[in-house]
Amino acid sequence: MKERPESWLPRLAEVGERLAEEWQSARRPRSGDQPQPHELRASDDDRERIAQVLQDAHADGRISIVELEERLGVVYGARTLGELASLTADLLPADQQPLQLDDRPVSAIFKQQQRGGRWVVPAELGVTAMFGTTKLDLRDAILQNRRIIINATIVFGGLEIWVPEGLEVIRVSKDKTIRLTKQLTAPDAPVIEVHTSNLIGEIKVKEPPRRKRRR
């Protein structure tokens, strides 16, 4: 009896994602000097994000007033993103956490995969899109470096990058470099370099609307 395509596609996607992660991990540089996402310093805005989740959890009865006060005490004394992220781990699913500290490769095999919100973009990130689409939303992200390298493997798929104002994106291939952002940026602006050795698909960059000039 023949299997229907929908029965083996999920398994094929799972195998593809595992192979893509192993491939991208092997290409990732090993550097003891580079701070990990959970070691980065937290901002006041990051603390307020966590505080809001805790207050919402108290409002609907998930944590008591005593636990709320204890966790808020930790929030306002926290120095790193890792300290903050641990305070909401038991309150929301992983994809709804106010801080995303996952620096693993992003793979979309026969599906759509995205990473966005308040997340740390590592200095070098592996991205795979095979018969699928990977979306990276950088509008509220924390860049680990002012120069980020994205190693992209795109096979009959697409990579979509949403950027804030003032961030430049370029594509680097074997024979040429192409600027993908159209709006002007400062000479010292942060840069996202998308490195592609094989590209059978599409890379799109979504920029904020141009500001209208005052007369």
N, C-alpha and C positions, 0 to 999 in steps of 0.2 A: 504494500500500500504506500503510495507516494505521499510525502508530507506537503502540506500547503505552504506557500512562501511565508505567510505570516507566522508560521510556527517556528521557522529557523532564523528569521531575520533578527529577533531579539538576542538569540545566542550569538549570531555572527557579530552583532553590534557590541556585545559584551567582550568577545574575544578581541575585536578590533580596538576597543578602548584600552584594554589591558596592554596590548602590544604597543599602542601609541604612547601610553604613559611610560612604559619601559624604555622606548626609543628616546623620548624627550628627556627622561631622567638621566640617561647615559650621556646626553649632550650638555646637560646643565653643569656649569663650572662649580668646582668645590672651593669655597673660600671661607676661611675661618674669621676673616675680618669683617664680613658682611653681616650686619645684624639681621636676625630673623624677624618675621612680621610681628610676633608676640613680644619682641623686645623693644619695638619702637615706642617712643614717648607718646603719651596720650595728650590730646588737647582738651580745652574746656568744653568744646562742642561735642567731643566724643563722650565725655563724662555726662553731659546733659542727655545724650541719646540713651545711655544706659539707665540714667535716673528715671527717664520717662517710661521705659519698659517696666521698671520696678514699680513705679506708681500705678501703672495700669494693672499690673499683676495683683497689687494690693486691693485695688478698686473692685476687681471681680472675684476676690477671695482666694486667690492662689497662694498668697503669702500673708502672714499676719502683720500687724503693725510693728511688733517687736522685730520680726525678721526684716521688714522694710527698713527700719531704722538702722539695724546692723549692717545691711548691705549698702545703704546710702553712705554710712560712715566709711566703708571700704572704697566706695566710688570716689568720694572727694579726697581720699588719701592716696588713690592709685597713681602710679607714675607711668605704667606701661599699658599698651593695648591688651596684652595678655591678661593682666590683672582684671581689667574691665570685662573682657569677653567671658571670663569664667562665671561672672555674676548672673548672667542670663541664660547660661547653657541649658538649664532645666526648665526654662519658661517658654521657649519658642523652638520650633523646628529649625534645623540647621540652615535652611534656605531663607529663613525669616529673621535671622539674628541681626541685630543692629551693627555689629562689627563682623566682617568676614576676614579671617586670617589664614585661609587656605591658599598656599602658594603652589599647589600641585598643578601639572599641566591641565589644560582645558581641552576636552575632546568631544567632538560631535560626530558619531558614526551612525548614519541612517536616522538622524534626529536633529533637533535643535538644542543647543546648550548655551547657557549664558552665565556671565559673572558680572555682578553690578552692585549698586548700593555703596556702602562705606567699606571698601576692601583695599587690601594692600597689594599693589602691583609689584611683584618682585623684579629685581634688576634684569633677570632673564626669564622669560616665560615661554613654555612650549604650548603651541596651539595646533590642533588637528581638526580638519573638517573633511570628512569623506562621505559623500552623498548626504551631507547635512550642512547645517549652518552654526557657526560659533559667533556669539555676540559678546563683545567686551564693552561695558559701559564705564568710561573713565571719568564721568562728570562729577562724581563725588568720591573718587578714589584717592588713595594716598600712594604717591610714587616713591618707591624705595630709593631710586636714583633719578637724577635729572635726565639721564639717558637710559631708556628702557629698550631692551632687545626682545622682540617677539620672533621666535623661530616657528614659522608657519609651514605646515604641510597641508596642502589643499588639493584634494582629488575629487573632482566633480562636486565641489561644495563651495561654501562661501564664508568669508570672514567679515564681520561688520563691527566697526569700532566707532563708538560715540565719544566725542571729545569735548572738553570745556573750551572756553575762549583762551587763546594764548598757548595752546599746545600744538606742536608740529608733528606730523606723521609723514614718514618717508618709507618707500619700499626699496629694499636693496636686493638685487639679484646678481648673478655672476657677471653680467656684462654692463649693467647700468643701474643708476639710482634715480628714482622718480619721486617727486614731492606729491603726496596725496591730499594734503590740506590746501585749500585755496586761499584762505584768509591770511593776511600778513601777521607775522609773529616777530617778537623782539629777537635780536641776535643771540641773546643768552637764554632763550625760551627752552623749556623741557622738550625733549625729542623722543618720539616713539619710532624705533627702527623695526620695520617688518622684514625679516630675512626670509626669502623664499628660494629654495633650490628646485622645487617642482611646483608649478602652479597650473592646475587645470580647474579653474573656477574663477571666483571674483572676490576682490577686496573692496569694500565700501567704507568710506569715512563719513560719518554724520557730524556736521559742525553746527554750532548755534547760529541762529539767524543774524545776519549782518545788522549792526547798529545803524540807524538812520542818522545822517549828519544834520546837525542843526544849522539852519540858515542864518 
